[in-house]
């Protein structure tokens, strides 16, 4: 469960809680794939991929673009 940053704040950044779920899960999958390609089993620092994705969304590293 994402507690920090708050889910409501993240949902406001991306438009809705549904969009947040989709974006965060896609980014978490990218982080997992990247770690596995480097031969790692976990992310550096034992950070959970979904938590890292949430932090990236909050900080603006991950943005939403309309297709």
Backbone as CSV, one residue per row, in Angstrom:
resi,resn,N_x,N_y,N_z,CA_x,CA_y,CA_z,C_x,C_y,C_z
1,UNK,0.841,-1.181,0.000,0.000,0.000,0.000,0.882,1.239,0.000
2,UNK,0.496,2.199,-0.771,1.247,3.442,-0.855,0.728,4.404,0.215
3,UNK,1.602,4.804,1.115,1.224,5.767,2.139,1.910,7.108,1.950
4,UNK,3.119,7.045,1.454,3.873,8.261,1.284,4.510,8.241,-0.092
5,UNK,4.172,9.050,-0.994,3.237,10.162,-0.946,1.784,9.687,-0.924
6,UNK,0.899,10.518,-0.384,-0.520,10.135,-0.268,-1.160,9.855,-1.633
7,UNK,-1.988,8.844,-1.682,-2.638,8.433,-2.921,-3.471,9.555,-3.524
8,UNK,-4.165,10.306,-2.702,-4.993,11.393,-3.227,-4.153,12.454,-3.935
9,UNK,-2.976,12.756,-3.396,-2.083,13.726,-4.048,-1.602,13.202,-5.392
10,UNK,-1.256,11.924,-5.424,-0.804,11.327,-6.676,-1.924,11.295,-7.709
11,UNK,-3.132,10.968,-7.261,-4.274,10.904,-8.177,-4.561,12.272,-8.791
12,UNK,-4.388,13.330,-8.011,-4.582,14.678,-8.545,-3.546,14.993,-9.619
13,UNK,-2.327,14.518,-9.440,-1.265,14.776,-10.420,-1.553,14.118,-11.765
14,UNK,-2.119,12.910,-11.743,-2.332,12.171,-12.990,-3.764,12.231,-13.500
15,UNK,-4.691,12.698,-12.705,-6.060,12.869,-13.179,-7.109,12.037,-12.482
16,UNK,-6.770,10.816,-12.078,-7.739,9.966,-11.386,-7.011,8.811,-10.710
17,UNK,-7.709,8.133,-9.819,-7.114,6.981,-9.150,-6.923,5.825,-10.124
18,UNK,-7.802,5.727,-11.110,-7.647,4.690,-12.125,-6.364,4.924,-12.929
19,UNK,-6.170,6.154,-13.364,-4.963,6.492,-14.124,-3.721,6.258,-13.282
20,UNK,-3.799,6.599,-12.008,-2.674,6.376,-11.102,-2.312,4.901,-11.048
21,UNK,-3.306,4.054,-10.948,-3.080,2.609,-10.888,-2.376,2.114,-12.148
22,UNK,-2.841,2.554,-13.287,-2.262,2.116,-14.558,-0.833,2.622,-14.702
23,UNK,-0.624,3.891,-14.440,0.695,4.500,-14.623,1.704,3.927,-13.637
24,UNK,1.312,3.828,-12.379,2.232,3.310,-11.359,2.587,1.847,-11.621
25,UNK,1.613,1.062,-12.044,1.915,-0.352,-12.296,2.820,-0.516,-13.513
26,UNK,2.613,0.285,-14.554,3.485,0.208,-15.728,4.909,0.618,-15.373
27,UNK,5.044,1.686,-14.589,6.384,2.141,-14.210,7.059,1.119,-13.295
28,UNK,6.318,0.529,-12.383,6.882,-0.492,-11.495,7.378,-1.679,-12.315
29,UNK,6.630,-2.073,-13.331,7.047,-3.167,-14.202,8.339,-2.814,-14.946
30,UNK,8.442,-1.563,-15.399,9.668,-1.109,-16.062,10.863,-1.191,-15.113
31,UNK,10.660,-0.783,-13.874,11.743,-0.822,-12.885,12.189,-2.261,-12.616
32,UNK,11.226,-3.170,-12.517,11.543,-4.583,-12.281,12.313,-5.150,-13.473
33,UNK,11.823,-4.868,-14.674,12.493,-5.371,-15.877,13.916,-4.844,-15.987
34,UNK,14.108,-3.569,-15.688,15.440,-2.970,-15.755,16.380,-3.627,-14.742
35,UNK,15.903,-3.857,-13.539,16.731,-4.509,-12.520,17.095,-5.930,-12.950
36,UNK,16.139,-6.652,-13.504,16.404,-8.021,-13.944,17.385,-8.056,-15.110
37,UNK,17.323,-7.077,-15.994,18.261,-7.016,-17.113,19.692,-6.779,-16.633
38,UNK,19.822,-6.165,-15.462,21.146,-5.932,-14.891,21.590,-7.085,-14.005
39,UNK,20.793,-8.133,-13.933,21.139,-9.306,-13.145,20.789,-9.185,-11.678
40,UNK,19.960,-8.227,-11.326,19.553,-8.032,-9.932,18.219,-8.730,-9.679
41,UNK,18.003,-9.132,-8.454,16.715,-9.718,-8.098,15.793,-8.693,-7.449
42,UNK,16.372,-7.654,-6.857,15.606,-6.575,-6.231,16.136,-5.240,-6.734
43,UNK,15.367,-4.186,-6.489,15.853,-2.851,-6.801,16.944,-2.468,-5.805
44,UNK,17.854,-1.611,-6.211,18.883,-1.159,-5.267,18.255,-0.547,-4.018
45,UNK,18.795,-0.868,-2.878,18.259,-0.348,-1.622,17.035,-1.089,-1.133
46,UNK,16.699,-2.219,-1.785,15.530,-3.032,-1.403,14.233,-2.220,-1.422
47,UNK,14.173,-1.227,-2.313,12.975,-0.408,-2.457,11.937,-1.205,-3.231
48,UNK,10.704,-1.108,-2.825,9.633,-1.792,-3.555,9.353,-1.019,-4.843
49,UNK,9.178,-1.730,-5.940,8.982,-1.060,-7.231,7.778,-0.116,-7.267
50,UNK,6.681,-0.501,-6.665,5.503,0.359,-6.673,5.738,1.622,-5.848
51,UNK,6.458,1.494,-4.746,6.779,2.673,-3.929,7.692,3.612,-4.693
52,UNK,8.671,3.061,-5.395,9.576,3.882,-6.203,8.806,4.581,-7.321
53,UNK,7.884,3.877,-7.945,7.059,4.474,-9.000,6.237,5.639,-8.441
54,UNK,5.682,5.480,-7.250,4.892,6.544,-6.632,5.751,7.771,-6.350
55,UNK,6.949,7.552,-5.874,7.856,8.672,-5.595,8.216,9.385,-6.900
56,UNK,8.452,8.623,-7.957,8.775,9.223,-9.245,7.606,10.025,-9.806
57,UNK,6.392,9.554,-9.620,5.214,10.294,-10.069,5.097,11.598,-9.291
58,UNK,5.282,11.521,-7.976,5.176,12.703,-7.121,6.234,13.747,-7.485
59,UNK,7.448,13.291,-7.776,8.533,14.232,-8.059,8.505,14.774,-9.485
60,UNK,7.674,14.201,-10.332,7.564,14.675,-11.699,8.468,13.951,-12.678
61,UNK,9.184,12.914,-12.234,10.033,12.149,-13.141,9.201,11.335,-14.118
62,UNK,8.015,10.929,-13.694,7.079,10.198,-14.551,5.926,11.140,-14.826
63,UNK,5.652,11.344,-16.096,4.570,12.247,-16.471,3.535,11.518,-17.306
64,UNK,2.382,12.108,-17.415,1.283,11.528,-18.174,1.172,12.276,-19.483
65,UNK,1.118,11.531,-20.563,0.890,12.154,-21.856,-0.332,11.500,-22.486
66,UNK,-1.099,12.290,-23.151,-2.283,11.749,-23.826,-1.845,11.202,-25.163
67,UNK,-2.449,10.112,-25.536,-2.066,9.452,-26.773,-2.866,9.934,-27.948
